[in-house]
Each structure stands twice: as C-alpha cells, then as structure tokens.
Amino acid sequence: MQTVILAAGQGTRMRPLTDRRPKPMLPVADRPLMAHTADAAVAAGASELLLVVGYEADDVRAYFGDEYRGVPVAYAVQDEQRGTAHAVRAAREHLEGAFAVLNGDDIYDPASIERLFEAAPAVGTYEVDDPLPYGVFDITDGEVEGIVEKPDDPPSNRVNVGAYVFPAEAREWLDVEASERGEEEITDVLARVVDERSVRAVDVDRWMGVGRPWELLEANEWKLGELDRDLRGEVADTAELRGAVVVEEGATVEPGVVVEGPVLVRAGAHVGPNAYVRGHTLLGEGARVGNAVEVKNSVIMSGTAVPHLSYVGDSVLGRDVNFGAGTTVANLRHDDEPVRLTVKGERVSTGRRKFGVVVGDGAKTGIETTLNAGVTLSTDARVGPNATVTRDR
C-alpha cells in the first residue's frame, strides 16, 4: 500500500516552535512527530512512503532519506498551502494503485492503521465525547454515508482523524473546487468515493492530533509512557533512577540525581549533580539540566540549557534556549482554572490545570526570572535579570 504522509503545513498554531522547522519534525520521544506516523504505516505494510513536504523540507529529507525502515521513500513538494487534496495531488505522479493518506502531525496506534489498510477503501474514525469541533462521519452499518464539518447536529460522535485508504481511481478525482476558505479538501475526494464505492469506517483505538503546544506535550506523555528502562549512558553510582528511564549512549547523569520515569535522556544530554527530573520528561540531544534543577513533565529540546537552581514544569522549551540561574516557571493558576495560552493571536484554554510556558528557539532569560503560567517567549526573545514575566514576549 503506497502511503502519502502530509507534512507540508506551516504549523501556525504551534508557533513559535515552528518558526525554524516544520511541525512534523518536532520531537516526540526519540524521533520526530511524523516518524511515529511513518512507523505506523510501515508496521501496517506500507510498500512506499510518499512524503509531501513544504518549507524547511531539508530537515525531512535528511531524516528519512531514500529508504526508511526498509521501505522506499519518495518526496513531493506542495509549494502553496491550498488544502489537503492539493497536497495529495502533489504526489499524484507517484501513485500507481490504491493508496493511503495519513496526516503527518497526527499519531495513530499501528494496529488500527493495519486494520484500515485491510478494509480498503476505508476511513479512520475515533469516538469522542464532544464531536462539535470536528468533521463527523455519518455511518450506517459500518459504512460511511458522508462527512459533515463541525456540525450543529452531529450525525454521530465518530470523527475524522485524517486517515484514509482510497481506491486507485481516486487518483483522477483529486482536482476539486476550493472551499469558502480557499482550500481544496481531501474530504471532497472522499465524498466522490462514497458516491461510487462502499467505504468502511474503521475505528482507531488511539489517536492524537498534534496542532498546538500542549498537544505536543501530550504526545510526548503518550510515547514516553511506552518506554522500557535502558541505561546505556554514564550514570553515577549515587544517582537514583526509578522506573522507565532511558539514558542514551553519550548522555551523563551526575551524582545525587533523582530521575522518576518515564524519562528519556538523549545522547549528549547532561544532568548535573542533585537535579530532580520527573516523568514524563524528554531531555533532547545535548540538553543540559544543572545543579539542583527540577524538571517535571516537560519537553526540553536539543541544545537547551537549564543550568542552575531552576524549576521547569509542564512546559515546552525549543532548541538552544538558555535559562539564567534561578529561573522559575509557574504552572498552576491560583483560581485552579485551566491555563490559557496564545494561539494565532487569541488566548485559548489548554484544557490543562497544569501548564507552564512555551519558549521559542534561541530565547534567553536572565537570572532570577519568573515566568507566569501560560506565557510564550518568542524565538530569540531576551528577558533581563529579576524579571517577572506575565505576558507573552
């Protein structure tokens, strides 16, 4: 089964983390987000991966190359953001028969994708409590009758997860009219298939759409939760590592450190004396956590340093960030309401009682900085010493 993975989006809702790399290449545990999608496809029997890329495509090509886990890889470029059907059309010249389409910024459990491939033509569905924000399938006896986008009166609570298997003839049906939003939607292609063929609805056991920073945190919670203990790096005798902790070769954990899994310490990372690292935490390649620092349930990306006497909780820190000594992150509102975060200029609820900050690549804080819950620091932001930051910068 040829599998098209859509990875050309600019990830505007994930900014500033996507200012310098595409969203599908953000880290989830030990690999990029879209690699989990590719892994599910490979496990399900994909014969070829067709990666649709856009800006910063070099990152994608460098990671996947011409072959990924024994499966050939080809690339197509979507040079304009004109919707999902337009993205698949960019790969049309590579398509030879029935083909699957998966969102490169969604995570699926592999067994469900295997069932999807076997049921072709088919769509993946996921049962939610509140279907109003989603595209919702109208389903009768396991077959799709149609799809309704964000309906006031949903025909079911089984929503679209961006996972499809199309028959070969759908290759010629990718030229669709733009919607009112100016986008050419793959769901219009699906509607044509539904008119012509029976399309099975396949329930996906586990799925997550990763579009906003707290969802990246949740994706890491999922995948870090699947870790098995593995200590290949240098771990001091007096360090205490509890549960599912992975210390990759080339990483260092100094004396007096306490690590409560699940935690992944990637190659080249350094955890300094008496630090306390709590699950679910990812310390990226070359990251540094220093003396008496506490990090809890956070994503600390490659090259980032939290070197002295600091606290970081429930946060996402981009690459090459530096926190000055004594930088403290708040992750809980006094009124106990869900923390709110700015997404595309609008303050929205994360739905999380505990959430800290989002910090773009290259940002730096001065000593004794305090960051309020729900603050975003932009790429290359600078915060002076003794600052209390209550608004985005």
Rosetta blueprint (number, residue, H / E / L):
1 M L
2 Q E
3 T E
4 V E
5 I E
6 L E
7 A E
8 A L
9 G L
10 Q L
11 G L
12 T H
13 R H
14 M H
15 R L
16 P L
17 L L
18 T L
19 D L
20 R L
21 R L
22 P L
23 K H
24 P H
25 M H
26 L L
27 P E
28 V E
29 A L
30 D L
31 R E
32 P E
33 L H
34 M H
35 A H
36 H H
37 T H
38 A H
39 D H
40 A H
41 A H
42 V H
43 A H
44 A H
45 G L
46 A L
47 S L
48 E E
49 L E
50 L E
51 L E
52 V E
53 V E
54 G L
55 Y L
56 E L
57 A H
58 D H
59 D H
60 V H
61 R H
62 A H
63 Y H
64 F H
65 G L
66 D L
67 E E
68 Y E
69 R L
70 G L
71 V E
72 P E
73 V E
74 A E
75 Y E
76 A E
77 V E
78 Q L
79 D L
80 E L
81 Q L
82 R L
83 G L
84 T H
85 A H
86 H H
87 A H
88 V H
89 R H
90 A H
91 A L
92 R H
93 E H
94 H H
95 L L
96 E L
97 G L
98 A L
99 F E
100 A E
101 V E
102 L E
103 N E
104 G L
105 D L
106 D E
107 I E
108 Y E
109 D L
110 P H
111 A H
112 S H
113 I H
114 E H
115 R H
116 L H
117 F H
118 E H
119 A L
120 A L
121 P L
122 A E
123 V E
124 G E
125 T E
126 Y E
127 E E
128 V L
129 D L
130 D L
131 P L
132 L L
133 P L
134 Y L
135 G E
136 V E
137 F E
138 D E
139 I E
140 T E
141 D L
142 G L
143 E E
144 V E
145 E E
146 G E
147 I E
148 V E
149 E E
150 K L
151 P L
152 D L
153 D L
154 P L
155 P L
156 S L
157 N L
158 R E
159 V E
160 N E
161 V E
162 G E
163 A E
164 Y E
165 V E
166 F E
167 P L
168 A H
169 E H
170 A H
171 R H
172 E H
173 W H
174 L L
175 D L
176 V L
177 E L
178 A L
179 S L
180 E L
181 R L
182 G L
183 E L
184 E L
185 E L
186 I H
187 T H
188 D H
189 V H
190 L H
191 A H
192 R H
193 V H
194 V H
195 D H
196 E H
197 R L
198 S L
199 V L
200 R E
201 A E
202 V E
203 D E
204 V L
205 D L
206 R L
207 W E
208 M E
209 G E
210 V L
211 G L
212 R L
213 P H
214 W H
215 E H
216 L H
217 L H
218 E H
219 A H
220 N H
221 E H
222 W H
223 K H
224 L H
225 G L
226 E L
227 L L
228 D L
229 R L
230 D E
231 L E
232 R L
233 G L
234 E E
235 V E
236 A L
237 D L
238 T L
239 A L
240 E E
241 L E
242 R E
243 G L
244 A L
245 V E
246 V E
247 V E
248 E L
249 E L
250 G L
251 A L
252 T E
253 V E
254 E L
255 P L
256 G L
257 V L
258 V E
259 V E
260 E E
261 G L
262 P L
263 V E
264 L E
265 V E
266 R L
267 A L
268 G L
269 A L
270 H E
271 V E
272 G L
273 P L
274 N L
275 A L
276 Y E
277 V E
278 R E
279 G L
280 H L
281 T E
282 L E
283 L E
284 G L
285 E L
286 G L
287 A L
288 R E
289 V E
290 G E
291 N E
292 A L
293 V L
294 E E
295 V E
296 K E
297 N L
298 S L
299 V E
300 I E
301 M L
302 S L
303 G L
304 T L
305 A E
306 V E
307 P E
308 H E
309 L L
310 S L
311 Y E
312 V E
313 G E
314 D L
315 S L
316 V E
317 L E
318 G L
319 R L
320 D L
321 V L
322 N E
323 F L
324 G L
325 A L
326 G L
327 T L
328 T E
329 V E
330 A L
331 N L
332 L E
333 R L
334 H L
335 D L
336 D L
337 E L
338 P L
339 V L
340 R E
341 L E
342 T E
343 V E
344 K L
345 G L
346 E E
347 R E
348 V E
349 S E
350 T L
351 G L
352 R L
353 R L
354 K E
355 F L
356 G L
357 V L
358 V E
359 V E
360 G L
361 D L
362 G L
363 A L
364 K E
365 T E
366 G L
367 I L
368 E L
369 T L
370 T E
371 L E
372 N L
373 A L
374 G L
375 V L
376 T E
377 L E
378 S L
379 T L
380 D L
381 A L
382 R E
383 V E
384 G L
385 P L
386 N L
387 A L
388 T E
389 V E
390 T L
391 R L
392 D L
393 R L
